[in-house]
Amino acid sequence: MNIIFMGTSDFAVPSLLKLIESPDEILTVVTQPDRPRGRGNKFVPSPVKEVALKYELPLFQPARIKIEESVDRIQSLEADIIVVASYGQIIPPELLDYPRLGCINVHASLLPRYRGAAPIQRAIMAGEEISGVTTMAMDSGLDTGDIILQMPVPIPPEMDHGQYEQLLAVAGADLLMDTLAILKSGSFPRKKQNPFLASYAHMLTREEEEINWQDEAISIHNRIRALSPKPAAYTSFQGKRFKIFKSRTLPDDAPGEPGEIVAIVTDGFIVKSSRGLLEIREVQMEGRKRMPSGDFLKGFKLKVGDILGN
């Protein structure tokens, strides 16, 4: 099978590696252009580009996939199918229809729930106990195509976005290979999505990164998980941004106001919310490195009664 692979983020890497291991031919890898990152604003290749370069695969990095030049270049290849995984641009109709088997997408949710750009973060933030991956036949809508296969994947209660994304990426790669095996057999199972069960996972806003200590402890904990490791949920202390990467909820409560540090413990410190307590286990003060809370407390003397947030 002749395949065009379109992907950009870490989520797409296991799928690309599975295709490299398979007997199928990858005609080209399409990924986003290098982006400036870090303090020096140096241009950095996408994780998918790094894999493509390592395995000396043909590479195409259009700034806009929709323009005629990009479409013509891709259509010049005799592809049987286009595989899309976390690419980051909307695929134009001219590309959806041109391969013999169309375009299939590996999506990080159990569709029709959490359509859109941030399915993993939104599922964790909502406190879901299970999500999963879906392969679908792409159409012109936003993750509205027919479902081919699905695989549920439980979300452990302490697992953050980065860790769960790795689980789903591996599961998605396995599901992709199962999907391609079915298509090679001549079958093409498709199930329409129920629009009445659909929900949308919109991109997170900068405002959502800030912790509101008026929320309940479990809600704050899920926000921290959903935003870890990047961009990370944050609060403020003494006028500085204070990122929180790991936490756990405690069964007890204590007197005090939301955002107040009510106890210092060996591995961190405990903060009161509007309902319930949260133990903060990994942090980064503005201008410092990320570290376990126990190590942070050795050099920065938080005390009971200090208030986090505005």
Buried (B, 14 or more C-beta within 10 A) or exposed (E): BBBBBBBBBBBBBBBBBBBBEBEBEBBBBBBBEEEEEEEEEEEEBBBBBEBBEEEEBEBBBBEEBBEEEBBEEBEEBEBBBBBBBBBBBEBBEBBBEBBEBBBBBBBBBBBBBBBBBBBBBBBBBBBBEEBBBBBBBBBEEEBBBBBBBBBEBEBEEEBBBBBBBBBBBBBBBBBBBBBBEBBEEEEBEEEEBEEEEBBBBEEBEEEBBBBBBBBBBBBBBBBBBBBBBEEBBBBBBEEEBBBBBBBBBBEEEEEBEBBBBBBBEEBBBBBBBBEBBBBBBBBBBEEBEBBBBBBBBEEBEBEEEBBBBE
